[in-house]
Every structure is written in structure tokens, then in C-alpha cells.
């Protein structure tokens, strides 16, 4: 159910260059051609009663409540399905219309519980409102057949379906189809027997429902209602904020009952999500008040001692004294910090400032190291900026989408819903992925090409696609001549045209038929607008940066850069990966991607901070761990990350953590890394802080404090107090002052301020004097670096090889209901939707090993072994197995190699040689019990 405060114009806005003028209730109204009469009336401030119409869905015309009179036209047409025409004269109120509407409402109410006072929707029910609006005072019909005793469906952990209150308006069904594109709901039966049915008369939990909440949001009655609202009652006030999950950056209205969150309602004005949501953002926010939250600071002198709860002052003083002691003993470079992509821009900026201005070195890195650091390197090299070229809405102009290494419906579900809408309109799809991801085939969506390559062979495939474009004269010569460096282009053209990059050569490497490669290349190159979307299946390889460069090459030679509907679009995994990178979290860069060695840039920071910043780059995360084992890196401040679970080669990581003398963990929960910590500083959730996140499309959005920090402090305050204890006072009064400093020191953020974000809702950087309202599409006219750079992308096989001992390739990914290492989602009802990580294995590989579906199996790699439950499926190809990494018990990352991207050290999570073995019955039982 939408909030009362949301305006609803009944049908979607239409875009047209032609304006139509009509008359409604004697008032002249001008609207774009294609607008419905009901919307035209709503825009003029005239509200026509309705039930089945809402502006997030196409008009349906079923409820018969929005009838109007039109001069010269017989009957009473539904205003939602009647488009405006020049000169139309519409009457919205008359005695006849009033009688008709009351009659319609009377029929609805005759089969509806009259329990308004105890109904959870009381006070926020469209049916209740419409009964009042049409003046219904009594129901004349005597009791007869009805649906008043229909059984509730409580199978979904987050919402209840009460069919006794359903008016069969189809809004939920249409929302599932039009907004989410899942088609999990239908109207079963006809006439009086019509009922809303998930799947084939299944429960919501057993159906294909993905719990996105679109049906709940669309329902005009209490039929589909959040359990939290049923329990707490209708919200009283709300705060607009930004989701703390993935890189889509959805805007939500946190609707409150006192200081309790009653529900998170997707914001119809959200510029990234347009009122849509997924199961995580919509429902999985209960972790913020989970009993596992650590509420008080704690310290201990060694990790084999118990924790002692202490005051904030004592904990911060102890952390500061330990860092000072370590630097005195081991040197200035012996400590460092890791920033988090879950924290705000302001918090991240402060941590890198703490390292550079207070620690006196550049030993700061971010979790983006292990996901999208190749994106930063590759796109900056090719285009001159380390970020996506487009906004999300650009996809609605795309004619061909190429999705590479991204499971969009599970990793970025709200944006995927938008992609699916465009595909249903006729856009074509190419998927490059070792696994049959969901988007390969969905209701009304099917990939024209699924290039199911072997893990680790991305570069060979992208080179082969480029080879086809070059050798078949499909290059956009005009674009290349105008926009790209000519000498580099000629060098690259000779390289890519070589036979070793042909589809036939690539077929032997990738396993993808040459004709499939040629077909996909032609489709992309010949598209009026071709857009590329990619994820960690591109970056998390030893050639991650090479692949990003190859993607950039492809976009440039086809002219697919610098306008709507095209571009190169990395999809960031966590909520603020883009922001963490933007804010200078890498050891070699200040905010805005300026190199630390640049004396002019460094001088601005020296002057602003009153220090001499070290001109030498600091340690990357893997270098920190290596240095810890060497005995030269002994102190680490980790804000909001769980490196013990998320980093590859887990045993190496934990050995490094054990070697350090002081680890300060700032987090919500006692995570895996905290097992090795000496100081624990309780963090604040996204509901407890002010700040900003930057999503995958460079959109900077406000995060607003909904409740007070449970443990007492926002994260930025903790960093300030640590800096002050170390002798460098940080005296910000509010995160807006931190953003002001970011704007002063970062050219791409120079036009950003909280006042502007409040006024515009959000902005996309660059936001400065040249683009005061932000930049949705980059590289229009010319690249940021001037001429686009085409790079040689030689395919080099990964060093991780299969052999007789480890004959299978393990690749990893995510699932819809869990998030990253599961720290948050495992502490919500989402745990019931995905209780464990599973190993997907092809039937042929399973049969060869005597593995049955559901068996516990041993998965062994060169560096470690773990046990997982097997799922036998043809989603993976023979020779490839797949799993997720959301549960610490799985120790998935213990299997990963030390191999990493040649340019950025991004770990090669996607390619690990393993063996999978069935367990004996006795071992099955022990493994299943966690033994």
C-alpha cells in the first residue's frame, strides 16, 4: 500500500512533443498527447474516484469507479483508459455518475469485511477512502455467497495475504508483471470465482514470488499487508533515506511508529528505483535491531582473552595508545586502515584522512580492491574516469544489451526489473556467463545469445567479438576518427585482426561456438544503441583489468559511448562501492582519483589538513597481510568490513590477522574479523546515521538518520574521536561539514552540498560549475581524457589450472536473498529463504562421483577444503561448479587462490581448480551437523 503522502496521478506520465488541450469540469487543461483523462484531471487538481488505477501501472479499466461523462459521447467511459483529445469536454461529477459509483462501491462492500476499526489498513485504505468519496452510506444487498471466510496465506515471512479483503482489482498481479516482471501472480477463475493466486494455486512461499513487495505496494486494501504494520499499526511519520544494500541505491521512505520502523516503503520519487524495491531493501532491515548487535565498546590485550566492556573514552584511548606504541616500535608505516563500501562517503573520507593526516602514511585500502578495482583502472585508462558512463534510465533507450559476468536479477534486482521492462519492449539481449543465470530465460525475456564460456576465458571471448567487428567492417569509422587516438587505434586494429583473436581460435579456448560469437558480435555492432553491463564476473579474474579494457575497446569501435542507450556500465555490488573509491580509499589516490604523487594536488590537501602528506603510495590489502606476516605491519583499523570472511585464501588472511598486535574493528556485529581484534567499537546501521551513498550510476543520495544510534555514536563520530585521541582534532559538527570539505578538495564534487541534495533529491557526479545539476551521461562529445584510448588486450590464461587432482573449475556468485558475506541478511527472515551456501554441480559430474542431489560433498582446492551441500543442476556446464559465499560456515573463500589481477590485485574469485567428492554416509551425517 502506498503512503498517503504520495501523490498518485492514476496512470503513468506520457512523454510527447504534442500538447493536447481539453476541458474538464469547465476548466481548460493542457497535457502531453497520450495522457489519460483521469491523469489530466489529477494534474489539474481534480480527483476522480478510482480503485484499479495507479500511476505505477498501465490503465486497466476494471473497477468502473472512474467513470466520467464526455460531451457528445454515449455512455460513461472509464477515465483511466480514455486518452485525451483536443477539444474534449469532460464532466467528472453528475447525479448519474454519483449513482453509478455508489452502485459499484455497494457491490464491492457487499463482499468485504466491515471491520474497519480493527483492520490494519484503517486510516490508510483506498477502499475506505472511496466509500467516503462516493457517499456510500448503506449496503442494500442481503448476505449471500461471499469470500469473507477465505483463509489467510501467512507463508511469506514479511507480509500476509488476506483474500477476504481482496477486491480483485488486479493491481498486485499487474505490479508483478509490469514492475517486477516475475509473473508470479495471476487471477484464477472467472466472475464471482475470481481470486488472486500465486503460481498455480500455491502459497506465496511456494510460488515464484521473489518478495520484492511490488504487490504489497500496489494493493489498495489490507489484502496484502506488511506483517510489521499489522503488528505496529499504521505509521505516523516518515524519513526519506537510501537503502544500505546493493549498488542500485534505492530511495526508501522509512515509515515510523514512534521510534520504531514500521516499514520501508520504496519512494516513488526515487531517481534510481522509481518506487520499486527488492526483498532486501523492502523487508530485510530487522538486522538493525537484532539482539546480536554489540552495544558497548570492548577491549582485550590479546585475542585469547575474554572481551571487557569499557566506556567509549576508554576504548578509543586504548586504541590510540596501541597505534602510537606500534608506530614507535615498528615505524610510521606499521599501521593502516580498511574502509568499507557499506559506510557513507563522509565516513570513508574521514578514514582515509585519518590514515594520511594522522597515521602519516597512505596505508588505506577499501573492499573495492576485491571487487571493482579493475573497473577503476580500466575505465580510467580508456576514457579518463573510473566510473560508469550512463544512468540507469539510459537502459530504456538501449536496443541491444550485452550482460557480461553479472547475475543482474539476483545482484541488482531493482535495476534488473527495469532491464526486463526494456527487453519486453523489444530490446535484444546477449549474455556472457559460464552459468545459466536467471536472465538468460524468463517469462517474456530470452537472450538471443548466451555465450556460456569457460571461467577465466573472458578476454579471449571479448577479443573474438572485436575481431569480428574489425574484420567484417562493422566499425563506426566516424566515431573512431573523431573520438579515439588514431595511432593507438591502428596498432590495436592490427592486433585484434590477427588470426589468434578469431572466433575459431576463441572457440578452442572458451568452449563457445565460433558462429555464436560471430552472431553476437554482429548483433551488438549493428544495434542503433548497444549497451554493456558487467559485474564481478568480469573484474574478479587475473585478467580483470584487461577485460575491462576489452569492453571499453568494444564500446569505442562501435560508437556506443556518449549518448543515451549505450555505454559501459559496471554494476557495483555493495551500496557504496563507487563512493568508497571516489573518496580516496585507495593507497595511491586522493578523492576524485588524483594520484598521491602529484605535488600540486598534494599541496591542496597539505594546506587543508595542515600536514605533509606522504608522496609514496601505501599498502594494498594483500600487501598489508603479507607485511603482517613479515612483522612490519602490526596495527589495523577496520571500519565495517569482515576481511576474515570476504578475502581470498582465508588461512593466509587469518594468519596475518593473528600476527598483528592491535586490530580495531568497528562494526555492528561480532564478525569473523573481530575474532582477531583487540578493540571493538560498535558501529551504527544506515538507519542510525546521516551522510551520503554514491550508487553504481554515480548518483549521490542522502542517507538520513531515522533512529538514534543504538550504541551511542555514528561512525563518523567514532573516527573523529580516534583522530583526536591520536593528537589530530577532527571537530565536525555534522556530516554536511565533511561533505563541504570533500567538495572543496574534489573537483568532481565541487558543486555537491547537502542543500543541493535536499533540493534536487540526488545528483550524479561530476557535479561542478560545468554541470551544476550533475552528469547523467558522461563523455558526450569527447572523453574526459580527450581521445579515447584503445589498449592491446592479449589473452593470458590464468595460472590456476585444472589437473587430474583438481579437475573442476569453481566459480562464485550471489543469491537474491543474501547480501555479501551475509552479516546483515543472515540476521533477518531472509535466512529462511537461503539457509546455506550450496554447490551447484552438473548432472554428468555428479553421476561420475556418485553424488545425489542434497548430499553433503567435500570440495578440495590447492589451499584448503570445505564441505557443502550439492545441488545437481544444468545451470552449470560440465567441468564447472558454482557456489555462493554468504555463510561463514561454508569457508568458501578458504578455497580461493592467491592469484589476482595483474594491475590492481583484485583476487581471482571466479576461477579455482577444485575436486568434489561424495562423502560416506557417516561423514554425511557429521558434515550436515556441522562437524
URURRA-V286949 format. One line per field, one symbol per residue. phi: phi as a letter, one per 30 degrees, with the letter a starting at -180 (. if undefined). Layout:
phi: ???
This chain:
phi: .ddedddbcibddccadccccbbbhicdbbbdejdddddedddciccceabdcadcbddbicdiccdbcbeibdibddddccddbeidccccbaedddddddddddddddbbecbedcddcejbbddddddddcidcacdddeadacdcdddccdddcbcccddcdchdidddddddddcichdcbccibhdddbdbdhchcdeddddechdidddddddbcdcbddddedcjddcbbbdbceccdddiddbcdccciccddaccedecddcchicabddddbccdddcdededcbdbbadbdccddcdbdeedddddeddddddddddcjdddbabbccdcddedddeddddeddccdibcdbbbddecbcdddeddddddcjbcaecbcddeddcdcbcccchbcddcdbddddddeddddddkdcbbccadcddedeabeibbddbcddddejceddddddddeddddchcddddddddccddddddddddddddedcdedddeddciceedddddddddddddebcbcbbbddcddbdceddddddddeddddcicbjadibjcbdcddddbdedddddidddcbdeiicdddddddddddeddcibcdddcecddedddddddddicbbbbcccibbddccddheddddddddddcaccccadbddddddcccbccddbdddcbclbccddcidcbdccdcbdedcjbdddddddddddddjbeccdcaeddddddeddcbedcdccaddddddcjabcddbaddbdcjbdbcidiadedjddcccdbddbddddcdaddbdcccbbabbedcbhdiedddcbdeeddadadbcdbdeddddeciccejddbcccbdcabbbbddcdacdcdejbbbacbdbdddhedddddddaedcbidddddbbdbcbbdcdeddedddddid
